[in-house]
Amino acid sequence: MTNHQICILGGTGFVGRHLAARLNQLNIPNKILTRRLQQHRELLVLPWSKLVEIDVYNVDALSSEFEGHHTVINLVGILNETGHDGTGFRHAHVDLTRKILQAAQHTNVQQILQMSALRADASCGTSYYLRSKGEAEDYLHTFHGKIRLTSFRPSVIFGPGDSFFNRFAQLLKISPGIFPLACAKSKFAPVYIGDVVDQFTRALNDRSMDNRRVNLCGPEVYSLRELVEYTASMIGIKRMIIDLPDFVARTQALLMEYFIPKRPFSLDNYYSLQIDSICDEAPHMPTGIDAIVPRYLRQLKP
């Protein structure tokens, strides 16, 4: 094997940065593949990480970078697409997964760890996001070969730098006293990023996790309204949170999808929220939001 035994796709995102930091703490060599190296040069300071700029959709390029690596970790995921028909989700989730497996078969890759999503389901998912994540899972787990496969299915992930609590904190701060909230009754079991990366690193050597789809939930279940109220209390502001009726929430999603740049809320997000992101069975990950979230949200107080 080469000095870089783990290859990570999506390693420049929220989960990827925390995973790379953990691998560096463990002195585990890792290579992070990215399409835009110049935008992520801060990761170059990690002594056990190497950044390589490639087209991740090019199977030959992937095969070249996978050569000599034991494990490939795919963290690539999008919450919104540029179009409206699911094509972007399938490209990012399904097409890339197919190319990763194809390239892995050309080399000596022995393991693939895949980031999926709780409630991902190719046929019954409520959104393009959940259906495409489910299709990618199914494609991997119907592969009958020598590659070890594990998919991780988290609820919403929290931790320093997350795009959940931090985003709601910013939205609350700019709201004019009243905060309209779509899908307020939707439920989540927020899972700590540290617990998530623990599961990824555990799977590197734990054969009991092979060929499994692992649900990742935190110890408590909250409604979206409760999480937004919690965020407001942590940053020390008072807002009147208004639960939007379903037809208003859908209309809001429709308007934001077509008329607001970068889509803070889309129809596909709305459809994803029609099913609770919670685990039906134990065990749950140990770390609750009270142990972590106040440390970084209180820094955002006005």
Secondary structure, 3 states (H helix, E strand, C coil): CCCCCEEEECCCCHHHHHHHHHHHHCCCCEEEEECCHHHHHHHHHCCCEEEEECCCCCHHHHHHHHCCCCEEEECCCCCCCCCCCCHHHHHHHHHHHHHHHHHHHHCCCCEEEEECCCCCCCCCCCCHHHHHHHHHHHHHHCCCCCCEEEEEEECCEECCCCCCHHHHHHHHHHCCCEEEECCCCCEECCEEHHHHHHHHHHHCCCHHHCCEEEEECCCCCEEHHHHHHHHHHHCCCCCEEEECCHHHHHHHHHHHHHHCCCCCCCHHHHHHCCCCECCCCCCCCCCCHHHCHHHHHHHHCC
